[in-house]
Each structure stands twice: as structure tokens, then as C-alpha cells.
Amino acid sequence: MTQPIPQKDIDALLSRLDARDLSRATIRQSVAVTNALEKMTGEKFSHLEIGVPGLPPCQVGIDAQKAALDAHVPSIYPPIGGIAPLKENAARFVEAFIGTKVTPECVVPTVGSMQGCFNLLLECSKLDPVKNTILYVDPGFPAQHAQANVLGIANESFDLYQYRAEKFGPKLEEYLSKGNIAAILYSNPNNPAWVCLTDDELRTIGELATKYDVIVLEDLAYMCMDFRQDLSHPFQPPYQPSVSHYTDNYVMMMSASKIFSYAGERLGIVVFSPKLFNREYPRLRELYGLGRMGDNYILTFLYVASSGTSHSAQYGVAAMLGAAADGTLDFVDELKEYGRRASIVKELFLRNGFRIVYDRDNDQPIGNGFFFTVGYGNMTNQEIITNLMRCGVATISLRTAYSEQSGVRVCVSALSQDEQFDILDQRLRMFNDYFKDRK
């Protein structure tokens, strides 16, 4: 590619695909547009838009799942609440890397964190007729907003950008004090910005969640991937920062997709605090005949949604969780490759006139990991994503992540070969040459 794709060709394609405003397009819609452009131009794009794992899956999981398949496990329905080895090893894993003790009973496998979150949003909205709203600390994973909208659950949000450190607590309490918030949802490290909430900020969330009796839904899909500190040693501090250190009103979500590059098996893990799992909610008993939150989650919502998740995959994930807790699988060291890629790609964007949008965690620069965010001069979300696309670079708009900032999310997982960095550099130089008057 030696010059940008003509704007008229982009406009015609977007009109045909009914995707005129790319700043509002979902990740999958953006992928569809990119695929169509690749076919139209014959050029392979630089894919920075979709967060698929870019590392081989952990062999210990593959071996354990193969053994389960050979043992004819697929002929048997799995327990809806999960097999014992997975629940036991996940509880050890949580203690080993988060420093929080939970019982195996409180661990529930789901069809990816997506299903885990979907059913948590639904259950939290049913606990109290007054508390019917989900509060998102944004920017966030667009699909989690879409889940509340699909379920018809009221939701509110605020952009973390201007509310870090001492500003965070008052902003959060502004929402909680209304009395209608059922749950708070955020990711840490953050998708898409890669900012990480500090221990002080997590303490604030925990204390306010206890004060206002609100449930915290903590998405740890990228746990232990803040490589600014060494989180790789099981049962030794420092641990993955978590709100579970500061309140009993938490549910954690973890994902085999990113931690173990096991995305194709669609297996996530929901971890309730023991107190919350066993808590009796009169409204749940009134609606569904089961009052305990954990029982209702498993036997009502998961039962009707999927009746559990892949039986054989649970054995694979159980083996990886166990090996990590034993210290024989250093999954964190393997994931550091994403940090290396992000370091290279950030430098390419900065060299070519871009800026990092969410650039700091209070007093220090954000780390290098799976994602980061960039803006360019005074360009809007729509202009940045469209003009990058004209230059052969696919991204998603920060607007889709409910950010109030102008920019795009960059995912580095698909950049696995040196020539891909060279091609990206050429395309970003072309972008800067054509649009430098907008800096």
C-alpha cells in the first residue's frame, strides 16, 4: 500500500455494509468492514482491532483435555456448578495469585467470562427491586454494556479519565448514594485503556460497596498482566490487585482465553466471595424458589442458559490452574510477550505523531500489555478510525467503549512477526504524512 484508500471508496463500502459511523461500530462490525476492504484492495491489513490470543495454548491443558476425551468424558453431562478438580484448583489459584481465600464451592465455570458476566448482571438486577441499575467504570469492554442493554437492565457509567486518585471516591459515591445501584463493573487491567486501578482506588471501591451494600463485579480477564511488577510467584506477594482484599461484596471473573491462551474452548471462571455465595436474598427465593445467591446463579440462571460448560475443557483448565498454583507453569512469563509487542507498537505510534490517550496510572505511566489507546491531533473518533483504515490499519473507536475521549484502541496480540511491525510503521508514516495538518 503506497497511498491511502480513496475516501469515496470507503464511503461506498460503509454504505453498502450499513456501517456509516465506524465510531459506533462493534468489534465484529469493524472486522467485517476490514475483511471487505482486504478483499477489495488485495492488501492484508494490520489487525489491531480484535483481542484474540496471539500465543500458543498451554500444553498442560491440551494434554489433560485429551486424556479426558480418551476417557469418554464427552458422553457425560458436566455438573452445572463445575467438576471438583476445576473448583479445587481454581480456589488454590485465586489464593496463590490474588492472595484471597475462597472455597471450591464458590468457583463456577461458565461459557467464557461473557456468559459469566451476562448471568451476573441478570442476577444482580433481581436482588432488590430498588437496586435495578448497573454502574460501569469506563472505558470498558463494549460487549458488557451491550449485555445490560440486551437484558433491558438500567445502567449508568462515568469515564475514569478525569477521576483518578482522590477524585475517584467522591465520583463513585455520587452514584452509589442515589440508592439504585445494584452492582459496579470494571476490568483491571482495563480493556481498552490498560490503566490499572491502584490499591487505594480498589480500597475505595470496596469500602463504598460495603457501605451501600453494592456488589462489585471485577473482571480479571487480564490478571497478572501488569508487568510493571512481578506477579508470577504463587503464594508470594505482590499479588494481583483486587477489590476482594477490601470487601466481601465481590464476584471475580477470570478467563482461560487470555491467561492460558485457551480461547477456543470458551471457558471462564466466576468466583464469588464465600459470604456472598451463601447470602440469602428473599427476592430471589420469591422469584425462583432459591434464596442463596450462589445456588440461584448455578441452578436457575446457568441451568436455563447452557446447563454448564464443556466437560473436557474443564479438565484442561483445571490442570493449568493446578500447575500454575504449584509453580510448574509460569503463565505470567509466557504472557510477557504481549508487553514486548506493546512496547514496540507504542513507539511506532508515538514516532508518527500519535499520543497515548489514557497514559498514566496516577503518578506513573501505564504499563505495556494487551491494549493501549491512541489519539491524533484534533481528529474525532470517526476520523481517526476511518483514516487509519484508509491506510490499512484496523482499530476500534473509544466511543464504543463508552469513553468520552477521542481515540482508538490498539490491540497487539495479532502482531507476532517482525515484518508486521515494519508494515505497520510504513502505514503509520503514510498516515502522518497525509494528515499531519490535523496534529
DRENKE-622086 format. One line per 5 residues: number of its first residue (from 1); for each residue x, y, z of N, C-alpha, C. Coordinates in steps of 0.05 Angstrom, whole numbers, m for minus. Layout:
NUM	X,Y,Z,X,Y,Z,X,Y,Z; ... $
//
This chain:
1	17,m24,0,0,0,0,18,25,0; 15,41,m21,32,65,m24,18,91,m19; m9,90,m18,m25,114,m13,m51,106,0; m64,123,14,m89,116,28,m111,108,8; m128,90,16,m152,83,1,m169,108,m3 $
6	m178,114,m27,m195,138,m30,m219,139,m12; m225,162,m1,m247,165,18,m274,156,5; m277,162,m21,m302,155,m34,m306,124,m35; m284,109,m37,m287,80,m37,m294,70,m9; m283,83,11,m290,76,39,m320,82,44 $
11	m329,106,36,m356,114,40,m376,95,26; m369,87,2,m387,69,m13,m389,42,0; m367,32,10,m367,6,24,m382,8,50; m378,29,66,m392,31,91,m422,34,87; m430,47,65,m458,50,59,m470,22,52 $
16	m455,7,37,m464,m20,29,m467,m39,52; m449,m36,72,m449,m53,95,m466,m42,118; m479,m19,113,m495,m6,134,m479,m1,159; m455,10,155,m437,16,177,m425,44,173; m443,64,169,m434,90,162,m418,104,184 $
21	m424,98,209,m410,111,231,m392,91,245; m367,90,237,m349,70,249,m343,75,278; m348,100,287,m343,106,315,m362,92,334; m384,82,322,m404,67,338,m404,37,331; m387,29,312,m388,1,304,m377,m18,325 $
26	m389,m41,327,m379,m61,346,m353,m73,335; m339,m88,352,m315,m101,343,m320,m119,319; m341,m135,320,m346,m153,298,m354,m138,273; m368,m116,275,m375,m100,252,m349,m88,239; m331,m79,256,m306,m68,246,m290,m90,231 $
31	m290,m114,242,m276,m136,229,m289,m142,202; m315,m141,200,m329,m145,174,m321,m124,154; m319,m99,162,m311,m78,144,m282,m82,134; m265,m89,153,m237,m94,146,m234,m117,127; m249,m138,132,m247,m161,114,m256,m154,85 $
36	m277,m137,84,m287,m128,57,m266,m111,44; m252,m94,59,m231,m76,47,m207,m93,38; m201,m113,53,m179,m131,44,m185,m144,18; m210,m153,15,m219,m166,m10,m219,m146,m33; m227,m121,m27,m229,m100,m47,m201,m91,m57 $
41	m183,m89,m38,m156,m78,m45,m135,m99,m51; m140,m123,m41,m119,m144,m44,m97,m141,m24; m100,m123,m4,m79,m117,16,m88,m130,43; m68,m142,56,m73,m152,83,m69,m129,103; m90,m124,119,m89,m102,138,m73,m108,163 $
46	m65,m88,177,m53,m91,203,m76,m92,223; m81,m116,234,m104,m121,251,m98,m114,280; m108,m91,289,m105,m82,316,m132,m79,330; m152,m91,318,m179,m85,327,m191,m107,345; m182,m131,343,m196,m153,357,m176,m167,376 $
51	m185,m171,401,m167,m182,422,m167,m212,423; m157,m224,402,m155,m254,403,m127,m261,414; m125,m283,429,m98,m290,439,m78,m294,416; m54,m286,420,m33,m288,399,m11,m306,408; m16,m324,427,5,m343,437,m6,m371,435 $
56	11,m391,434,1,m419,433,m12,m426,460; m32,m444,459,m45,m452,484,m26,m468,501; m31,m468,527,m13,m482,546,m16,m513,541; 7,m526,538,7,m554,531,m5,m571,554; 0,m563,579,m10,m579,601,m41,m581,600 $
61	m54,m560,590,m83,m561,587,m91,m579,565; m77,m578,542,m83,m595,520,m81,m624,527; m59,m631,541,m55,m659,549,m77,m669,567; m85,m652,587,m106,m660,606,m133,m663,592; m138,m645,573,m164,m647,559,m164,m672,540 $
66	m142,m678,528,m140,m702,511,m146,m727,528; m134,m728,552,m139,m751,570,m168,m753,577; m181,m730,581,m210,m731,588,m226,m741,564; m218,m732,540,m232,m742,516,m229,m772,513; m204,m782,518,m199,m810,515,m215,m826,536 $
71	m221,m813,559,m236,m827,580,m266,m825,575; m274,m815,552,m302,m814,543,m319,m794,560; m305,m774,570,m319,m753,585,m341,m739,569; m338,m735,542,m358,m721,527,m386,m735,527; m387,m760,535,m413,m773,535,m429,m767,561 $
76	m417,m752,579,m429,m747,605,m434,m717,609; m459,m710,617,m464,m682,623,m446,m673,646; m434,m649,645,m418,m640,668,m436,m629,690; m427,m630,715,m442,m616,736,m445,m586,729; m468,m575,732,m472,m547,725,m453,m529,740 $
81	m448,m535,765,m430,m519,781,m401,m524,777; m394,m543,760,m366,m548,754,m356,m574,766; m336,m586,754,m324,m610,764,m306,m604,788; m303,m623,806,m288,m619,830,m259,m610,825; m244,m623,807,m216,m614,803,m213,m585,795 $
86	m232,m576,778,m230,m547,770,m236,m529,793; m257,m535,808,m265,m518,831,m242,m517,852; m230,m540,857,m209,m541,877,m184,m527,868; m176,m531,843,m152,m518,833,m156,m488,828; m180,m481,821,m185,m452,818,m184,m438,845 $
91	m194,m450,865,m193,m438,892,m163,m435,901; m147,m455,895,m118,m452,901,m105,m430,884; m113,m429,859,m102,m409,841,m108,m380,851; m133,m376,859,m141,m350,869,m124,m342,894; m120,m361,912,m104,m355,935,m75,m351,927 $
96	m65,m366,908,m37,m365,900,m30,m338,887; m48,m328,870,m41,m304,854,m56,m279,861; m78,m282,876,m93,m258,885,m90,m254,915; m83,m276,929,m80,m274,958,m106,m273,973; m127,m283,960,m154,m284,972,m163,m313,975 $
101	m172,m320,999,m181,m347,1004,m210,m350,997; m216,m370,980,m244,m377,975,m247,m407,977; m271,m416,979,m276,m445,980,m283,m455,952; m277,m480,946,m284,m491,919,m313,m487,912; m330,m488,932,m359,m485,927,m365,m459,912 $
106	m348,m438,917,m353,m411,907,m344,m407,879; m331,m427,867,m320,m426,840,m339,m438,820; m346,m424,799,m365,m434,779,m355,m430,751; m351,m451,735,m342,m447,707,m366,m439,690; m360,m422,670,m381,m412,652,m371,m413,624 $
111	m389,m409,605,m381,m409,576,m367,m383,570; m342,m381,578,m327,m356,576,m336,m336,597; m320,m316,602,m328,m295,620,m353,m280,610; m357,m281,583,m381,m268,572,m406,m279,585; m409,m306,585,m433,m317,598,m433,m312,628 $
116	m410,m313,640,m408,m308,669,m419,m281,675; m410,m260,660,m419,m233,665,m448,m229,659; m457,m241,637,m485,m238,628,m504,m247,651; m498,m270,662,m516,m280,683,m512,m266,710; m488,m255,715,m484,m239,739,m500,m213,737 $
121	m500,m200,714,m516,m176,711,m545,m181,716; m555,m204,705,m583,m211,708,m589,m216,737; m572,m231,751,m578,m238,779,m577,m213,796; m556,m197,792,m554,m173,809,m578,m154,806; m589,m153,782,m612,m136,778,m638,m147,791 $
126	m637,m172,801,m661,m184,813,m660,m185,843; m638,m176,855,m635,m180,884,m652,m161,901; m657,m137,890,m672,m117,905,m687,m100,885; m713,m97,888,m728,m82,868,m720,m53,866; m708,m42,887,m700,m14,887,m673,m11,872 $
131	m655,m31,876,m629,m30,864,m630,m44,837; m635,m29,816,m640,m41,790,m621,m31,768; m599,m18,776,m581,m5,757,m552,m15,760; m539,m19,738,m510,m27,738,m494,m2,733; m473,2,749,m454,24,745,m428,14,732 $
136	m422,24,709,m397,17,695,m376,38,700; m352,30,709,m329,48,710,m315,45,683; m317,65,666,m308,63,639,m282,78,634; m269,74,611,m278,57,589,m278,28,596; m294,12,581,m297,m16,587,m301,m32,562 $
141	m303,m58,566,m308,m77,544,m335,m72,533; m338,m65,507,m364,m57,496,m385,m78,500; m378,m103,498,m398,m125,499,m412,m125,526; m398,m117,548,m411,m117,574,m432,m96,576; m429,m73,563,m451,m54,561,m474,m65,545 $
146	m467,m78,523,m488,m90,506,m504,m111,521; m491,m126,539,m506,m146,554,m528,m133,571; m522,m111,585,m543,m98,600,m565,m88,582; m558,m77,559,m578,m67,541,m596,m89,530; m583,m112,523,m599,m135,514,m618,m145,535 $
151	m609,m145,560,m625,m155,582,m646,m134,591; m643,m109,582,m662,m88,590,m656,m78,618; m631,m80,627,m624,m71,653,m614,m42,652; m624,m25,669,m615,3,670,m585,4,677; m571,23,665,m543,25,671,m534,54,669 $
156	m513,60,684,m501,86,684,m470,82,682; m456,103,676,m427,100,674,m413,127,677; m387,126,684,m371,150,682,m343,142,672; m331,161,659,m304,157,647,m283,162,668; m267,142,673,m246,143,693,m225,165,688 $
161	m223,175,664,m201,192,654,m195,215,674; m216,229,683,m212,253,700,m216,247,729; m220,222,737,m228,216,764,m210,195,778; m184,199,776,m166,181,790,m159,192,818; m146,174,833,m136,182,860,m158,194,878 $
166	m153,218,888,m171,230,908,m198,238,896; m199,240,869,m225,247,856,m243,223,852; m231,199,855,m246,175,848,m269,169,868; m262,170,894,m282,164,914,m307,182,913; m304,208,912,m327,225,911,m344,220,886 $
171	m331,215,863,m346,210,839,m362,184,841; m350,163,852,m364,137,856,m387,140,875; m383,154,897,m404,157,917,m427,174,907; m421,192,888,m442,208,875,m464,190,864; m455,167,852,m474,148,841,m486,130,862 $
176	m469,119,880,m479,99,899,m499,112,919; m495,137,925,m513,150,945,m541,153,935; m546,149,909,m574,150,899,m591,127,909; m577,104,915,m591,81,926,m602,62,905; m597,67,879,m608,49,858,m587,31,845 $
181	m562,33,854,m541,17,841,m540,m11,854; m543,m31,836,m541,m59,845,m513,m70,844; m498,m61,824,m471,m72,821,m453,m52,806; m427,m54,812,m406,m38,799,m390,m58,781; m385,m50,756,m370,m68,739,m346,m53,727 $
186	m323,m65,728,m299,m54,715,m280,m77,709; m260,m71,692,m239,m90,686,m212,m79,696; m194,m97,705,m169,m89,717,m148,m111,714; m128,m107,697,m123,m85,679,m146,m79,660; m147,m54,651,m171,m45,637,m170,m51,607 $
191	m192,m61,597,m197,m63,569,m217,m41,562; m209,m20,547,m187,m19,527,m162,m3,535; m163,11,558,m143,31,563,m117,21,575; m119,m3,588,m96,m15,602,m88,0,627; m104,19,636,m99,31,662,m105,10,683 $
196	m92,12,706,m96,m6,728,m104,9,753; m126,2,764,m135,14,789,m114,8,811; m108,29,827,m88,25,848,m101,12,872; m85,4,891,m96,m8,916,m113,12,931; m105,37,930,m122,57,944,m149,60,930 $
201	m150,59,904,m175,61,889,m192,36,894; m179,13,894,m194,m12,900,m205,m12,928; m189,m1,947,m199,1,974,m224,19,975; m223,40,961,m246,59,960,m270,44,949; m267,29,927,m290,14,916,m301,m5,937 $
206	m282,m20,950,m291,m40,970,m306,m28,994; m295,m6,1004,m307,7,1027,m335,18,1020; m337,30,997,m363,42,989,m383,20,982; m373,m2,970,m391,m25,964,m403,m36,990; m387,m38,1011,m396,m47,1037,m416,m27,1049 $
211	m409,m1,1047,m425,20,1059,m453,20,1047; m454,17,1020,m480,20,1006,m492,m8,998; m479,m29,1007,m488,m57,1002,m492,m61,972; m470,m55,957,m470,m59,928,m450,m81,921; m456,m97,901,m438,m118,892,m418,m108,872 $
216	m393,m116,875,m372,m108,856,m367,m132,837; m370,m127,811,m363,m147,791,m336,m140,779; m316,m155,787,m288,m149,779,m279,m167,757; m275,m156,734,m266,m171,710,m236,m172,710; m225,m196,715,m196,m201,715,m187,m217,691 $
221	m199,m211,668,m191,m226,644,m162,m225,638; m149,m203,646,m120,m199,641,m104,m199,666; m112,m215,686,m99,m215,712,m70,m222,709; m54,m210,726,m25,m214,728,m10,m204,703; m24,m187,687,m11,m177,662,m3,m148,665 $
226	m2,m137,689,11,m112,694,40,m118,700; 56,m117,679,84,m127,681,103,m107,694; 92,m85,704,109,m66,719,118,m78,746; 104,m99,755,113,m113,779,111,m143,774; 127,m158,788,128,m187,784,106,m201,800 $
231	86,m210,786,63,m223,798,63,m253,793; 87,m264,786,88,m291,776,93,m313,797; 98,m305,822,105,m325,842,81,m333,859; 72,m358,857,48,m366,872,53,m365,902; 32,m356,916,32,m354,945,53,m335,957 $
236	62,m317,940,81,m297,949,72,m269,939; 73,m249,956,67,m222,947,90,m212,928; 84,m192,911,59,m179,908,38,m196,893; 13,m192,900,m9,m206,887,m23,m188,867; m39,m201,850,m57,m186,833,m74,m168,849 $
241	m74,m141,845,m92,m123,859,m121,m131,855; m137,m130,876,m164,m139,874,m181,m126,896; m206,m120,889,m225,m110,909,m231,m130,930; m225,m156,924,m231,m177,944,m215,m174,969; m194,m157,969,m178,m151,993,m193,m132,1012 $
246	m215,m119,1002,m226,m97,1017,m256,m99,1022; m269,m120,1012,m298,m123,1017,m305,m153,1012; m328,m161,1024,m339,m187,1019,m360,m186,996; m366,m162,987,m387,m159,966,m375,m160,939; m361,m181,932,m347,m183,906,m354,m209,892 $
251	m352,m207,865,m351,m231,848,m329,m225,828; m310,m243,826,m288,m241,806,m294,m258,782; m286,m247,758,m288,m263,734,m260,m266,722; m253,m291,715,m227,m297,703,m232,m312,677; m212,m311,660,m216,m322,633,m192,m339,625 $
256	m198,m364,618,m176,m381,607,m167,m371,579; m183,m354,567,m177,m345,540,m150,m330,539; m147,m311,558,m123,m294,557,m102,m305,576; m109,m315,599,m89,m325,618,m74,m348,607; m88,m367,594,m76,m392,585,m78,m395,554 $
261	m86,m373,540,m89,m374,511,m107,m398,502; m129,m402,518,m147,m425,513,m174,m415,504; m174,m395,486,m198,m381,479,m219,m399,465; m209,m417,448,m227,m433,432,m245,m451,448; m238,m457,472,m255,m475,489,m277,m461,504 $
266	m277,m434,503,m298,m417,515,m303,m425,544; m283,m421,561,m286,m428,589,m276,m405,606; m294,m394,622,m287,m374,641,m293,m384,669; m286,m369,689,m290,m377,717,m301,m353,732; m323,m358,746,m335,m338,764,m329,m346,793 $
271	m319,m327,808,m311,m333,836,m326,m314,855; m345,m325,870,m360,m310,890,m344,m309,916; m347,m287,931,m338,m287,958,m354,m308,973; m342,m322,992,m358,m342,1007,m383,m330,1021; m380,m306,1031,m403,m293,1044,m425,m287,1024 $
276	m418,m278,1000,m438,m271,981,m451,m296,969; m435,m317,964,m445,m342,953,m467,m353,971; m463,m351,997,m482,m362,1016,m503,m343,1026; m503,m319,1016,m522,m298,1026,m550,m304,1016; m569,m302,1034,m597,m306,1028,m610,m280,1019 $
281	m623,m281,996,m638,m258,985,m667,m265,983; m684,m254,1000,m713,m260,999,m725,m258,972; m716,m237,956,m729,m234,930,m722,m256,911; m697,m267,913,m690,m290,896,m708,m314,903; m712,m318,929,m729,m340,937,m758,m336,927 $
286	m767,m312,928,m794,m306,919,m797,m311,889; m776,m303,874,m778,m305,844,m772,m333,834; m752,m346,846,m742,m370,834,m742,m395,853; m749,m391,878,m750,m413,897,m724,m420,909; m703,m406,902,m676,m409,914,m667,m382,924 $
291	m659,m382,950,m652,m356,962,m622,m350,962; m606,m371,964,m577,m366,965,m567,m357,938; m550,m336,938,m542,m324,912,m527,m344,895; m508,m359,907,m493,m378,891,m510,m401,880; m528,m412,896,m546,m433,887,m563,m423,864 $
296	m574,m399,867,m591,m388,847,m576,m383,821; m551,m373,823,m535,m368,799,m531,m394,783; m525,m416,798,m519,m441,784,m544,m455,774; m563,m458,792,m586,m476,787,m610,m462,774; m609,m436,773,m630,m422,758,m619,m410,732 $
301	m600,m391,734,m591,m377,710,m573,m394,692; m553,m407,703,m535,m423,686,m550,m447,675; m568,m459,691,m583,m482,682,m599,m476,657; m614,m454,657,m630,m448,634,m613,m436,611; m590,m426,617,m573,m414,596,m558,m435,580 $
306	m545,m454,594,m529,m473,579,m525,m500,594; m536,m502,618,m533,m527,634,m504,m534,638; m487,m514,641,m459,m519,646,m442,m513,622; m416,m520,623,m398,m514,601,m382,m539,595; m366,m538,574,m352,m562,563,m340,m579,585 $
311	m347,m605,585,m337,m623,606,m307,m627,603; m298,m634,578,m270,m640,575,m252,m615,578; m262,m592,570,m246,m567,573,m242,m561,603; m261,m568,620,m257,m563,648,m233,m579,659; m228,m603,649,m205,m618,658,m179,m604,648 $
316	m180,m593,624,m156,m579,614,m150,m554,630; m170,m538,636,m166,m514,652,m159,m520,680; m171,m541,691,m164,m550,719,m134,m556,721; m124,m570,700,m96,m577,701,m78,m553,699; m85,m533,683,m69,m508,681,m70,m492,706 $
321	m94,m490,718,m96,m476,744,m79,m489,765; m80,m516,766,m65,m530,786,m35,m527,782; m26,m530,756,3,m527,751,13,m499,757; m3,m479,752,4,m451,758,7,m448,789; m12,m458,804,m11,m456,833,12,m472,844 $
326	19,m494,831,42,m510,840,69,m497,833; 68,m478,815,93,m465,807,107,m479,784; 94,m499,772,107,m514,749,99,m502,722; 79,m484,722,71,m470,697,73,m440,703; 93,m427,691,96,m398,694,81,m383,672 $
331	55,m381,675,38,m369,655,44,m340,651; 53,m327,673,58,m298,671,82,m293,653; 103,m309,655,126,m305,638,119,m308,609; 102,m327,603,93,m330,575,78,m306,565; 62,m294,582,45,m271,574,61,m246,570 $
336	86,m245,580,102,m221,578,108,m214,549; 104,m233,531,108,m227,502,89,m204,493; 66,m203,505,48,m181,498,60,m154,506; 73,m153,529,86,m128,537,108,m120,518; 123,m140,508,144,m134,488,132,m122,463 $
341	111,m134,453,98,m124,429,87,m96,433; 74,m91,456,63,m65,461,84,m44,462; 107,m50,474,129,m30,475,137,m22,447; 139,m41,429,147,m34,401,126,m18,387; 101,m27,390,79,m14,375,73,15,386 $
346	75,18,412,72,45,423,92,64,411; 117,55,410,138,72,399,133,80,370; 121,61,354,115,67,327,93,88,325; 73,86,341,51,106,341,62,134,350; 77,134,371,88,160,381,106,173,361 $
351	123,157,348,142,167,328,127,180,305; 103,170,300,88,180,277,65,199,284; 69,214,306,51,236,311,27,231,329; 24,206,338,1,199,356,9,205,385; m11,205,402,m7,207,431,m22,185,445 $
356	m12,177,469,m26,158,485,m49,173,499; m73,163,497,m96,177,509,m97,172,539; m102,148,547,m101,140,575,m72,133,581; m57,152,591,m28,148,591,m16,144,618; m32,147,640,m19,145,666,m38,131,686 $
361	m26,118,706,m39,109,730,m30,127,752; m44,149,755,m37,170,775,m8,180,770; 11,171,786,38,182,784,57,167,767; 48,146,752,66,131,735,54,125,708; 70,122,687,59,115,661,46,88,662 $
366	26,84,645,14,57,644,34,37,634; 29,12,641,47,m10,632,42,m18,603; 59,m36,594,56,m47,567,42,m74,569; 21,m78,554,6,m103,556,m10,m108,531; m34,m119,534,m51,m128,512,m62,m105,496 $
371	m69,m83,509,m81,m60,495,m67,m34,503; m72,m13,487,m68,14,495,m85,32,477; m86,58,482,m104,76,467,m87,99,455; m95,107,431,m81,130,418,m101,150,407; m92,175,406,m107,196,392,m88,210,373 $
376	m100,227,356,m84,242,337,m95,270,334; m79,290,343,m86,318,340,m115,323,348; m130,337,331,m157,344,337,m177,326,322; m168,303,312,m186,285,298,m207,273,318; m231,269,308,m252,256,323,m248,226,322 $
381	m264,211,337,m263,182,337,m267,172,308; m288,182,295,m295,173,268,m272,179,249; m260,202,251,m238,209,233,m214,192,237; m207,187,262,m183,171,267,m186,142,257; m209,130,264,m213,102,256,m215,99,226 $
386	m229,119,213,m232,117,184,m206,122,169; m191,142,178,m166,149,165,m145,127,169; m144,115,192,m126,92,196,m134,69,178; m160,65,175,m170,44,157,m162,50,128; m162,75,120,m153,82,93,m124,75,89 $
391	m109,74,111,m80,68,109,m74,39,116; m95,22,118,m90,m6,121,m87,m15,150; m97,1,169,m95,m5,198,m123,m6,210; m130,m29,221,m156,m34,233,m155,m30,263; m173,m13,274,m175,m9,303,m205,m7,310 $
396	m211,m2,336,m238,4,343,m238,31,358; m261,45,357,m264,71,368,m267,69,399; m256,89,413,m260,90,442,m289,97,449; m303,108,430,m332,114,435,m347,88,441; m340,66,427,m354,41,432,m349,30,460 $
401	m327,39,472,m320,31,500,m331,51,520; m348,69,511,m361,89,529,m341,108,541; m320,113,526,m301,134,533,m310,161,523; m304,182,538,m310,209,529,m287,222,514; m265,206,510,m242,217,497,m242,209,467 $
406	m227,224,451,m225,218,422,m200,200,418; m205,178,406,m182,160,401,m192,132,393; m173,113,392,m179,86,384,m164,67,403; m174,42,405,m160,21,420,m141,6,401; m117,1,411,m98,m15,396,m93,m41,411 $
411	m96,m63,397,m91,m90,409,m67,m101,395; m47,m111,410,m22,m120,398,m21,m150,394; m42,m165,401,m40,m194,402,m34,m207,375; m44,m194,354,m41,m207,327,m14,m201,314; 2,m185,326,28,m177,315,50,m196,325 $
416	54,m218,311,73,m239,321,98,m241,305; 101,m226,283,124,m229,265,136,m201,261; 163,m201,258,177,m175,256,168,m159,232; 162,m172,209,154,m158,185,127,m143,190; 111,m153,208,85,m139,214,90,m112,227 $
421	111,m110,243,118,m84,256,128,m65,234; 144,m75,215,154,m58,194,131,m48,176; 113,m65,170,90,m57,153,73,m36,168; 69,m41,194,53,m22,210,67,5,210; 93,5,214,109,30,214,105,45,188 $
426	107,32,165,103,44,139,75,57,137; 55,43,147,28,53,144,23,77,163; 35,76,186,32,99,204,47,123,194; 70,119,181,84,141,168,67,153,146; 54,136,130,36,146,109,13,162,121 $
431	2,152,143,m19,167,157,m10,194,165; 13,196,178,24,221,188,31,240,165; 41,230,143,47,247,120,22,259,109; 0,244,107,m24,254,94,m41,272,113; m39,267,139,m57,281,157,m43,298,178 $
436	m17,305,174,m2,319,194,m13,347,199; m29,358,181,m41,384,186,m62,383,208; m70,359,216,m90,356,237,m78,351,265; m51,353,267,m38,348,293,m46,370,313 $
//
